[in-house]
Amino acid sequence: MTVPAYSSFVQWHRHGRHASYLRSLKSPGGILNLLKVQRPAGDMSRPALPDIVLVQDMFGCRRVRGDLGGGRFDVATGKGALALAAPNFATTVINEESHSLRTLAFPLAQWQGVLDEAADGRFSFETSCIYGRVFDSPAIQSAFRSLLAICEDEGAPSLLLARAAGCEILAELCRLGGAPFGPAKGGLAPWAEKRCLELMRERLSEDISLDELAAEARLSTFHFARMFKQSIGVPPRVHLTRLRVEKASELLETTDLPVTEIAQEVGYSSNQVLARVFSKHRHMSPSSYRRAVRDPQHKT
């Protein structure tokens, strides 16, 4: 009997023998794949796949044993514990009990360059000491929570968000794996900052990518993300959300466009998505905001 070949972690979970355990999948542009998986007790081994796979155990498991690419392990996992599986390695995992996982799969072809930049060429899959360890990382856990919260609000994360979140997480994994990177030195050049901010405003209705912004600034994606934060004070994804909320507010104040059209104008897929994001930032719905700013008793 021929064993089927799978080209990615996502394809394996969609069509392999673990397909029935997949509960949800967010996959913006194939850059970063966010999966929720409910696994039973037993053998959860899988074939070698060209993805770096970060796993978070949501509730813990009293015993997990196997090999994720860094040698055999036999451990108990706590709530929120993290583990990393090496790319192109046939993992073995045997669970004592059923458990729920959040999983981020980084297609290696999309991220090899970022890893090289993050570690100044010193990252090696053969020498990284993090594979197969169960570890905690407040930075990664926070990034996970932010990414999931945005997915709850917006559906599949934007290209900009996916790349930015991936850069943040992989940089921390490089540090934990023994390939630390130096701090970013200085922010964006004034011309690059001006051009990137203009481009973000001009293309609010589009799914602009971090790679496009980095190209405008003539920087690598990884270094651009870090230098943008130094210049602006927040990551590109946070600034883009602020711009969208500001533009939506302006359109609600000055036009009679339906909320659905305003959502599309600022890059959201529906009025429901805009409402969730807008309410978090303005503490009221778009319709309530429009009524409030147009009510004569609120005018000066």
WONORQUI-V536484 format. One record per residue. N is the residue number from 1. SS is DSSP state (a for helix, b for strand, c for the rest). PSI is psi in whole degrees, 0 to 359 (NA if undefined). OMEGA is omega in whole degrees, -180 to 180 (999 if undefined). Layout:
BEGIN
N SS PSI OMEGA
N SS PSI OMEGA
END
This chain:
BEGIN
1 c 131 -179
2 c 131 178
3 c 126 -179
4 c 145 178
5 c 141 179
6 c 137 -173
7 c 350 -178
8 c 166 177
9 a 322 178
10 a 315 -180
11 a 320 178
12 a 316 -178
13 a 339 176
14 a 323 -170
15 a 349 180
16 c 189 -175
17 c 353 176
18 c 6 -173
19 a 324 -176
20 a 349 -179
21 a 350 -179
22 b 127 -179
23 b 327 176
24 b 158 -178
25 b 126 172
26 b 126 -172
27 b 83 -179
28 b 109 173
29 c 17 -180
30 c 12 -178
31 c 315 -175
32 b 130 -175
33 b 121 -178
34 b 117 -177
35 b 146 167
36 b 129 -173
37 b 136 174
38 b 110 -174
39 b 140 176
40 c 173 171
41 c 152 177
42 b 197 -174
43 b 116 -180
44 c 27 -179
45 c 156 -180
46 c 165 180
47 c 170 176
48 c 133 -178
49 c 148 -175
50 c 51 179
51 b 144 165
52 b 127 -173
53 b 118 177
54 b 128 -175
55 b 135 172
56 b 124 178
57 b 117 -171
58 c 326 -174
59 c 349 -178
60 c 161 -179
61 b 136 -173
62 b 337 175
63 b 127 174
64 b 133 179
65 b 154 -180
66 b 209 -178
67 b 121 179
68 c 10 179
69 c 358 -180
70 c 21 -177
71 c 164 -174
72 b 145 179
73 b 158 177
74 b 100 -169
75 b 165 164
76 b 142 180
77 b 142 177
78 c 172 179
79 c 127 178
80 c 3 -179
81 c 148 -178
82 b 153 173
83 b 153 -177
84 b 132 178
85 b 135 -177
86 c 150 175
87 c 154 176
88 c 37 179
89 c 129 179
90 c 103 -175
91 c 149 171
92 b 130 180
93 b 126 176
94 b 123 -177
95 b 143 174
96 c 335 -177
97 c 164 179
98 c 150 177
99 b 163 -178
100 b 139 -178
101 b 145 161
102 b 135 -175
103 b 134 171
104 b 124 178
105 b 123 180
106 b 105 176
107 b 124 -172
108 a 322 -179
109 a 330 -179
110 a 339 -167
111 a 356 -178
112 a 316 -180
113 a 321 179
114 a 319 178
115 a 318 178
116 a 319 179
117 a 315 -176
118 a 325 -175
119 c 17 -180
120 c 42 177
121 c 5 -175
122 c 358 -179
123 c 134 179
124 c 131 177
125 c 334 -179
126 c 328 -174
127 c 351 180
128 c 133 -173
129 c 16 -174
130 c 342 -176
131 c 130 176
132 c 349 175
133 c 146 168
134 b 126 -173
135 b 165 173
136 c 145 176
137 c 105 178
138 a 323 -179
139 a 315 -179
140 a 319 179
141 a 322 177
142 a 317 179
143 a 320 176
144 a 311 -178
145 a 317 180
146 a 317 -179
147 a 317 179
148 a 321 179
149 a 319 179
150 a 322 176
151 a 322 178
152 a 323 -179
153 a 317 -167
154 a 356 -173
155 c 217 179
156 c 132 -179
157 c 153 180
158 c 165 177
159 a 320 -179
160 a 314 -180
161 a 316 -178
162 a 314 -179
163 a 318 -178
164 a 315 179
165 a 319 179
166 a 317 178
167 a 316 -179
168 a 315 -177
169 a 316 -179
170 a 326 177
171 a 318 178
172 a 322 177
173 a 322 176
174 a 316 -180
175 a 314 -180
176 a 332 -179
177 c 4 175
178 c 13 177
179 c 72 -177
180 c 154 179
181 c 153 -178
182 c 158 179
183 c 151 176
184 c 137 -178
185 c 107 178
186 c 165 179
187 c 201 180
188 c 149 171
189 c 147 -178
190 a 318 -180
191 a 322 -178
192 a 319 178
193 a 313 -179
194 a 314 -178
195 a 318 -178
196 a 320 178
197 a 321 177
198 a 316 -178
199 a 320 179
200 a 320 179
201 a 318 -177
202 a 331 -171
203 c 36 179
204 c 327 -176
205 c 352 -177
206 c 165 175
207 c 70 -178
208 c 142 -176
209 c 157 175
210 a 326 180
211 a 321 179
212 a 317 179
213 a 318 179
214 a 320 179
215 a 321 177
216 a 324 -179
217 c 358 -179
218 c 45 179
219 c 161 170
220 c 156 -178
221 a 315 -177
222 a 311 -178
223 a 326 177
224 a 314 -178
225 a 319 -179
226 a 320 -178
227 a 327 176
228 a 314 -179
229 a 322 178
230 a 322 -178
231 a 316 -171
232 a 335 179
233 c 347 178
234 c 159 177
235 c 160 180
236 a 321 -177
237 a 322 180
238 a 318 180
239 a 321 179
240 a 318 178
241 a 318 178
242 a 316 179
243 a 319 -179
244 a 319 179
245 a 319 178
246 a 316 180
247 a 319 177
248 a 319 178
249 a 315 179
250 a 315 -180
251 a 325 176
252 a 325 -179
253 a 322 -166
254 a 353 -179
255 c 168 174
256 c 20 179
257 c 140 174
258 c 152 -179
259 a 326 178
260 a 318 179
261 a 322 177
262 a 319 178
263 a 315 180
264 a 323 180
265 a 328 -177
266 c 10 170
267 c 15 178
268 c 148 -170
269 c 340 -178
270 c 166 177
271 a 334 178
272 a 320 178
273 a 313 178
274 a 317 -178
275 a 318 -180
276 a 314 -179
277 a 314 -177
278 a 317 -179
279 a 326 178
280 a 326 -176
281 a 326 -177
282 a 355 177
283 c 29 172
284 c 163 180
285 c 161 176
286 a 317 -180
287 a 319 178
288 a 322 178
289 a 315 180
290 a 315 179
291 a 319 -177
292 a 315 -176
293 a 341 -180
294 a 355 178
295 c 124 -178
296 a 328 -178
297 a 346 177
298 a 356 -179
299 c 146 178
300 c NA 999
END
